[in-house]
Amino acid sequence: MTMVRHLNVEIANCWWHRGVLVLVLLAGIWGCVPLSSTSQEMRSLSHPKDRAPIQVSDLAGVWEYEERNVVYPLTFDENGNGTYEWKDGRFTTTSIEGRTWKGTWSQRENDREGGFEIQLSHDGVMATGRWWYTRIEQVHNPLNPGGTFTLTRRSVETK
């Protein structure tokens, strides 16, 4: 009898902890836990670069592209255009709005092209993105789904 009561208390405590965790997470998501104005001021003062908009020239340098545990180096110029060795690949930047980087890619060796959209981190060193096909050889609007990837800055181009 004591063992059953002990087990019931443990289960009740476990559910109680989970409930508190869910409430804390929801409060954070819904913004129910506001920062004090002092905390907000300190955050903006401590990371002023985080608030600056990304410019195309900020993309220049060497990045590592990782997809499914395979890593390729990418090199971008001051216009946000770059190359990669896999299938003689090319990236072309078409826009940067806030921290969203958009463009196109092509691979000459296997006659494919598509688009990409990347979300840059606040410090501009990391990014996550997705890519898709717009053409595979003679097939326009192919059904192939594309994929997701991460980017990590390895060096900055200096003039």
N, C-alpha and C positions, 0 to 999 in steps of 0.2 A: 504494500500500500504506500509506503514512503517513497519507493522508487517511482511510482506512477505520479504522485504529487510533485516530486522533483522534476520529472520530465515535463509535466504541464507548466511549471514555473519557467523552465528553460524555453519552452516554445513561446509562451506569452512574452518573455523578455526579448526574444529574437524578433517577433512581429512588431513589438513596440519600437525597437531600434530601427527596423526597416521603415516604419511609418514616419519616424522623425527624419530619417535620411531623405525620404521622398518629399516631405514638406520643405526641407532646406533646399533641395534641388529645385523644386517648383518656385520657391520664393526667389531664387536667383534668376531663373528663366523669366519670370513675370516682372522682375524688377521691384519686388516688394521690399528689398533690403537696400535702400538708397545709401549712397556714399555721402558723407558729410561734405559740405562745400570745401572745407579745409583739405580733405582727402583728395577731392577732385582737383583742386588747385595744385597740390603737391604732385599728383600724377602728371598733369600737363607741364609743369615746370621740369620734372625729372626726365621727361622724354620728348623734348620739343621736335626732334627729327621724326618721331613716330607720327606726328600730325601733318607733316609736310607732304604734299602730293608727290607721287612718283613721276619722274620725267622719263621720256624714252632714253635719253642719254644715261640715266641711272642704271640701265640694263647692261651696259657695255662690260665685257669681261668674260671670264670662264665660269660656266655653271655645270653642275652634274645633274643629268637627267636619270631618274631611277623609275623603272617600271618592272614589276614582277621580279624583283631582286637582280635585275640586270642594270648596269650603270654605263651611261655614255657621256663623254664630255661634249659640251656645247660651247661655242664661242660666238658672242654677240658683239656687234660694232656699236658705235654711238647712235645709230638709227634704229637699234633694236632688231637688226637682221643678223642671221647667223647660219652656221653650218654644223653638221654632225657627220661622222664617217659612215654610219649605217646606211647602206644603199644610196650613198651620195646625197644625203638629206640637206634640206634648206628650210629655215624658218624666216618668215617675214612678219614683222609687227604691223598691224593695221590700226590699233588704237590702245590707249591707256586712259582709263577713267578711274580716278581714285586709286584703288589698289587692284583693279581688274585689268589684266593684260590680255589682249585678243590678237589673233593673227591667223596666218595660214602656214602650211608646211607642204613640202613636196619631196618625193624620192625619185630621182632619175633612173636608178638601176632597176627598180621594179614597177615604174610607171604608175605611181599612186600620188594622190594629194588629198588634202583635207584642211580642217580648221582646228583651232585650239582656243581655250579660254583658261586663264591662270589667275589665281587669287594669291597675291603677294602678302607675306607677313608684314607686320608693322615696321620692322627694321629693314625690310627689303632683302633679307638674306636667305629666306626659305620661301617656298611657294608650293601650292598644290594645284593641279590642273586636270583637265580632261581634253581628249582629242577625239576627232571623228573623221571619217572618210567623206570626201565629196566626189571622188572619182577613183576607180581602180581599172587601169587600162582603158578599155572602151566603154566601161559601164559607169554612167553618171548616176548619182544618187544610189550608191550601193547599199545593201541591207546590213553590211558588216557594222558592228556596234562601236568600234573604237575602244578607248580605254581611259584609265586614269594614271597619273604619275605625280612625282614630286620633283622639285628643283631645289638645289642648294648652291649658293654662290661660293666659288672657290677662289676667285681673284677679281679685282677691279681693273678695268683697262685704264691706263694712264696715258695722257697725250704728251 
